[in-house]
Structure formats: structure tokens, C-alpha cells
Amino acid sequence: MTEARSDAELATELESLFLELAERLDRKAGLAKDDPIALDEVFVEAGSLYAVLRAASERIRDLRERLDRSARGKP
């Protein structure tokens, strides 16, 4: 089975999406600076994004550790 998009293309798209989201959150934070409720909404959005990215990062870190152990012949 062939993948429609390569891993490199997906990684590039992910990076682009992250940068776009970060810019949007920065922009929203700037627009909401005098509105505590709007600032809280941006804070929650940023927290959600952080949680997703952290979980994804941990999964990739774990994969790399497994691959490293496998390459070294360790279980």
C-alpha cells in the first residue's frame, strides 16, 4: 500500500499548521489584551494546543527510544 503523502510532506504540513496556529493565537492575544474573558479563551486554546503537541512529541520520543534500543540489540 502506498501512502498518498510522504512522511516528509506530512511533517512539513504539521510545521506549517503549527506556525499558523501560533501566529493566530499571538494575534488573538494581542487583540484581547484589554478583555479578560477573551484572554482566558486564548489561554485555554493555547493550553489545548500545548497538550496536543506535547502528547505527540512524547509519542515520537518514545518511538525514537524504541528504535534506538532495537538498533543496539536491546529489548
C-alpha positions in Angstrom: 0.0 0.0 0.0 1.4 3.4 -1.0 0.9 6.4 1.2 -0.8 9.3 -0.5 1.7 11.8 1.1 5.2 11.1 2.3 6.2 11.4 5.9 8.3 14.4 5.0 5.3 16.1 3.4 3.2 15.5 6.4 6.0 16.8 8.7 6.2 19.9 6.6 2.4 20.4 6.7 2.4 19.9 10.5 5.1 22.5 11.0 3.2 24.9 8.7 -0.1 24.3 10.7 1.7 24.8 14.0 3.2 28.1 12.9 -0.2 29.3 11.6 -1.9 28.3 14.8 0.8 30.0 16.9 0.5 33.2 14.8 -3.3 33.2 15.2 -3.0 32.8 19.0 -0.5 35.6 19.2 -2.8 37.8 17.1 -5.8 36.9 19.2 -3.9 37.6 22.4 -2.9 41.0 21.1 -6.5 41.8 20.2 -7.8 40.6 23.5 -5.3 42.3 25.7 -7.9 44.5 27.4 -10.6 41.8 27.6 -10.0 39.3 30.4 -12.6 36.9 29.1 -11.2 36.9 25.6 -7.7 36.5 27.1 -8.9 33.5 29.0 -10.3 31.9 25.8 -6.9 32.4 24.1 -5.2 30.9 27.2 -7.5 27.8 27.0 -6.9 27.4 23.3 -3.1 27.7 23.8 -3.3 25.1 26.6 -5.2 22.7 24.3 -2.7 23.1 21.6 0.2 22.7 24.0 -1.4 19.4 25.3 -1.8 18.0 21.8 1.7 18.9 20.8 3.3 17.6 24.0 1.4 14.3 23.7 2.5 14.0 20.0 6.1 14.9 20.9 6.2 12.3 23.7 4.9 9.6 21.3 7.6 10.4 18.8 10.2 10.5 21.6 9.1 7.0 22.8 9.3 5.7 19.2 12.8 7.0 18.8 13.8 5.4 22.1 12.4 2.1 21.0 14.1 2.3 17.6 17.4 3.2 19.3 17.2 0.2 21.7 16.3 -2.0 18.7 19.2 -0.8 16.7 21.5 -1.5 19.7 20.0 -5.0 20.1 18.4 -4.2 23.4 14.8 -5.2 24.3 
